[in-house]
């Protein structure tokens, strides 16, 4: 199992999610409003959030835990739909997941996702 974390531009979220929903077997998606900065420290960003004198850029974070055989398909969707070609498009991280517990049923492992 893998966890895919994608940090993307907020205006690309709907496009990414609509395309992800076309994938049968997609277990679920978690979306968060986040802020941060990259190498340029948000200096040239059109939209900024200033918090305690630090400039941040608003972003969306998508988190998905999937079976290993779905990873490439999900990465391709996020990469293609979140891409603008401009600085600040975001990043995608893939992390190994050792275990999952479904709280409602106490199922564990891959059957819990």
N, C-alpha and C positions, 0 to 999 in steps of 0.2 A: 504494500500500500504506500501511496505517496500523498503528501500534502502539497498542493500547488497554491502559492501565494503570489498574487499579481498586484502590483501598484500601478494604477493607470490614471490617465486624465479623466476628470469627472464627466466631461461631455461625451466620452466614448463608452460609458458604462452601459447604456441601453443597448447599443449596437452589439457589444460583447455578450451581454446576457441573452439577448434574443437568439444569437447564434449558438450559444452554449445549450439553450433549452432544446435545440433540435437534436441533441445527442441523446439517444435512448440509453438508459442505464446511468445517466448522470444522477448521482445520489443526492445532491443538494449543494447550495451555494450560500456562503455568508458574505455579506457586504458591510464594510465599515467606512465611515468618513474619517479621513486622517489628514495630517499635514506633515510636511517635512521639506527637505531640500537636498539637492544633489551637489555635484562638484562645483557648480557655479554659485552655490549658496543663495539661490533665488534672486540674484541681483537683476536679471533681465526678464523675470517672469511678469506676464501681463496681469495676472491676478496674484495678489499676495495677502497673507494673513500676518499681521504683526502681533506678536505675543511677547510681552516683557522685553521689548526692543529687539527681538529676533524676528527676522523675516522668514516666513514659511510659505510654501505653495500648497493649496488644497489638492488632495488626491482622493481616490477611492481605492480601497483594498478588497480584493476578491480572494476568498479562501475556499478551497475545495479539496476534499480527501477522496481519492479515487483508487480503483484497482490499477495495478501496474500497466495492464494492457490499454488503459484509456489515456495515459499520460501524454503521449505524443499528439493524439487527436485534440486534447484540451489545450495543449501548448500552441498548436497550430492555429486554433480558433482565436485564442487571446492575442497571439502575435499579429495575426492578420487584421483583426477588427480593432485593436487598440493602437495600431501604427498610424502615425501622421507624418513621420519623417523629421519632426522638429525636436529640439532638445526638450527633455522633460516627458517623453512618451512613457517612461516608467521602466519597471523591471519585473521579471518573473523568477520566482525561486521555487525549486523542487526539493522537498525534504522527505526523508524516509520516515514512515510512521510505524512504530513498533506494535501498537495495539490500539484498539478502539473499543469503548464500552457504550452500548446503547442503554441509556439510563432507564427508559421505560420497561425494557424486557430483560435487561442484564445480559443480552447477547454480547459476545466478545469476538474480536478478530474481524476478518473481512466480511462476515455476514452482518456485522453491526453497521456497516456504512451504506 
